[in-house]
Amino acid sequence: LLLLWPLMHVSATVPEPCEVDDDNFRCVCNFTNPQPNWSSALNCISAVEVEIRGGGRSLHQFIKIADTDLKLYANLIRTLPLQRLTVGAARVPALLLFAVLRGLGYSRLNELMLEDLEVTGTPPPPPLEATGPALSTLSIRNVSWATGGAWLAQLQQWILPDIKVLNIAQADSLAFSCAELRTFPALVTLNLSDNPGLGEHGLTVALCPHKFPALRELEVRNAGMKTPNGVCEALAAAGVQPHHLDLSHNSLRATAPGAPGCVWPSTLNSLILSFAGLEQVPKGLPSKLSVLDLSFNRLNREPRVDELPTVGSLTLDGNPFLDPRPPTHQEDPNDSGMVSACASSTLAVGMSGALALLQGAGAFA
């Protein structure tokens, strides 16, 4: 922030766009004024969480920062308490973005979110080794890049390889250049939710083989998935072995008759299929699961035991067959071949806390 001082326009008539909470912990800046008071950003210098939104304007006026030798300010940057940073609503030259990342390499920054950005121009030559921040979480939402599918490989060159959680939503392109992409050795959670145009083919392209060796949780909510079998094939093609897979909020349908089967990863023990419009339990699910969530679908009857995997905890809440209504001659609530509604409700209650933890891990709104 001190580096911006020579470029800041100070005016007593312009209201302060940056507000700090009473504990001086969180600082939010919204530069929507036609003549923004950029110097107000100095109010955030002692905050742990900082959110800066540029009002949709170009930040090209700060491009001179890209030529600054940030090593001169390394000791000062290390004293900043900044741990979580959100930058949004602006057009940012790639030269400026990567220069800022280089400077943040001296900071304590742990979480970075880029949101509603347009990254313009050609990026600088890659460094000999990553010198940016040691992030644990990187979130990208609605960011367009002039370099197309090469953006993740370019961004990866400016952050240390310790990242554990990667969230990418409303992406301009998920057709990554796998040949240029480096391995994410520590990445545990990959969240590709809220990319409705992705689909199973796009998922196959995005999951570059052998780039995510530590992956345990894969989130693809509202991502254009069509069948669980198609997702299984994408996982097999990429060679990823997740333990938890969330396919909720996709319009899923049953696998077409005669379609080839697929072998699910042996590590998979939690499968979320809630809010997926399912009218029956899909065939070809993993044979054994610790958690299976089929809540809030369109199941008009209780699933038979032979339709389900061997499952430790099953959730069926929110399906039509659980609506309170008198049984008809077509429904025998004492049928021993059916999973009882009472049992499913008990399982659902028992799993509610665990599922909340699983679904909350790595998710972002």
C-alpha positions, 0 to 999 in steps of 0.5 A: 500500500505504501508503494501506491502513495506517489500515485494516490490522489488525495481529496478532502471532498471525496468520502472515504471508500475504505472502512475498517471494523472496530477491531481493526481486523477487517478492512473493506474498500469499494472504489465506486466514486468517479474520482476515487480517493485511493489514499484511503487504502492506507486505512487497511495497512494494519488489517488482517483481512482486506477486501478491495473492489475497484468499481469496474475501472482499469488499474493501468495507472498503477502499472509503474509498480511493475518496475519497482524493486520490491526487495527494497520493501521486503522488511516492511511488507513482512511486518504487515498482518495481512493474511486474507486478501480479496481483489475484485471488480477491476481491469488489471494489466497482467504485468501489474497483477504478477508484480503484486504477487511478487511483492506479496511473497514477502507477506504473511498472506495465506488466502487470496481471492480474485473476483470479477476481474479482467486480466489484460495484456501479456504477462511478464517472463516467468521467474526462475522459481516461484517467488510469490506468496505461500498460499494455502487457499486460492479462489478465482471467480469470474476472472477473464484472462487475455491468455485463454487456457494458459492462465492457470499455468502462468499464475502458478509460476508466481505462487509457491507450490504449497497451495492446498485448496483451489476454487475456480468458479465462473471461469473464462476457460478451464481448458488448461494447457496441461503440458505447461501446468506444473504439479500441485503436490499439496492440493487436497481440495479442488472446487470447480463448482458454478461452471455450468458449461463445464460438463464431463468432457470439460472436466476431463480436460481440466483434470490434467493427468498426474497434476493432482496427486494429493487430491482428496476432495473434488467439488463439481456442483452446478457444473453441467454434469449429466451422469455419474458414470460420465464423471467416473470416466473423467476421473479414470482418464485423469487418474485422480483418486478423490475420497469425497465427490460432490455432484449436487445441484447438477441435472443428473440422469440415469446412465443410458442402457448399454453404456459401458461400465466404469470402475470408480476410484477405490478411495472414494467413500463419500458421494453427494448426489443431492438436489440433482433431480434424480427420479431413481437411484442411478445404476453403476454407483460405487459398490461400497460407500461410507456416505451417500447423500440422495436428499432433495431429489425426486424419488417417489418411492423408497429405494430397494436395498438391491438398488443401493451400494453398501453404505454406512450413512444414507441421507434421503431427506426432501424426497417426495416419498417422505411426504406425510400422506396415507399409504396407497395400495401400491405402497406397503410401508412394512415391505421388508425389501425397502429401506424404512423411512424411519431408518433413513431419517435417523441416518440423515439426522446422524449424518447432518453434522458430518455432511455439513463439514464435508460440504463446507470444506473448500467451498466458497460462495 
